Structures are given as structure tokens and as C-alpha cells.
Amino acid sequence: MSAVTAGRRLIILGCLVLSSGVGPGAIGSQSGATITFRKVFKSSYPEFVEIKVDQSGMGTYDIRQLDEESTPQPMKLDPALVQKIFDLSTKLRDFDGIELEMHRRIANLGEKTFRYDRGAETHSVSFNYTTDHNAEQLLDIFESLSRQLTDASDLLRTMKYDRLGVNDVLIQIEKDYDHKLLPQPEQLLPSLDQLAADTHYINIARERARGLAARIRAQH
């Protein structure tokens, strides 16, 4: 196992941790439920994504290549985002007996699965590609979470093991931010601030981190 891979597994990401929780009744009848998103797409990066979240916003994520060990990490999501996830699940009948696959010849885009669990009740649906509007919105949320978690992991990894590669990661994060692909970009601020203040990194990376942090603060 390489030092980089080992380090990535040992880094505890704080990119989605918030101090606030979901207030009483925010999810209502969904109390005790968990929504899971899984995506398996061989020969891509990452090949495996699994994100779980319950009605309080607590959850785990596991983002890796298929030949890497499963090491789910804890996370906590913003209440508004949790509410949107469970609202969309409700519109999709909590995945009970629904069909999302388009059933037309299309390239392999990875197998996506939504799963709903509450006590003994379990429903799930898998698909390669769908045109269902609610499913597309839910998929966008989880894909964005995956993107943000991957960006945060890459930033922490390069800050620790590859200081010259930090600027390239920051460029990717900027692109994702500009395209509104990061659902909670403010959670990247601790790493950006640390980088901006550390003279061990090249000036262009420090300035880029400082500028991106200022943009995030100005808009959030």
C-alpha cells in the first residue's frame, strides 16, 4: 500500500461537518429512516461511492477505488440539504416498487442505487440512466456530495504528501465551485485557510487558496 493511499484513508475529513442538527419534526414521518446512495463504476475515479444519511443529518461516506479497503468515515449534513434528500425520497415513494431505468441502448454510466431503510422496512432501486426528474435531482445532490468529498480528500492528501500538486487540486476545486458543484463549499474553509497561511506552500497556491476562501465567505 502506498503512503499516499494509506494517508488518504487515515485523514478524517471535516468538509461536511456542521455544528447544527435537524430540528424536531423537520423530517416528520421519516423519523428513524436512512437514505443510502451507492454508485459503482469500474475504471473511473472514484470507482465506488456510498453515502448514507439519516433524518438527523448524521451519516457516513465511503469513496474509493474498488481494490481499496472499505473505510467509511462519519459526516454530518446541513439540515436544509437533509430535508431536500428526504423530500425527494418521499416523491419517489421511498423507492418502493418504482422503475427508474430508461431502458434504451446507452453507454455504461455506472450502476446507481437508492435505498431507503426504516426499521424492518427496506426499499431500493438501481439504474444506469434515468429521466425521472425527482431521481435526477436526488442523483445530482449525491453526485455533488461525492465531488466535494473527493475534492476535500485530494486537497488534504496533497497538502500532506505532494505540496507541489496542491495548486492543481485548487484549480479543480475552483472549477467545481464555479460550476456550482459543491453543495457546502464553506466546509472547505478550514483547509483553505490553513494552506493560505502556511509558507511551506508555493505562493501561487497560497494566493489561490486565499482568493477562493474569500469568494466562498462572500457568497455564504
Buried (B, 14 or more C-beta within 10 A) or exposed (E): EEEEBEBBBEBEBBBBBBEEBBEEEBBEEBEEBBBBBBBBBEEBEBBBBBBBBBBBBBBBBBBBEEEBEEEBBEBBBBBEBBBBBBBBBBBBEBBEEBEBBEEEEEEEEBEBBBBBBBEEEBBBBBBBBBEBEBBBBBBEBBBBBBBBBBBBBBBBBBBBBEBEBBBEBBEBBBEBBEEEBBBBBBBBBBBBBBBBEBEEBEEEBBEBBBBBBEBBEEEE
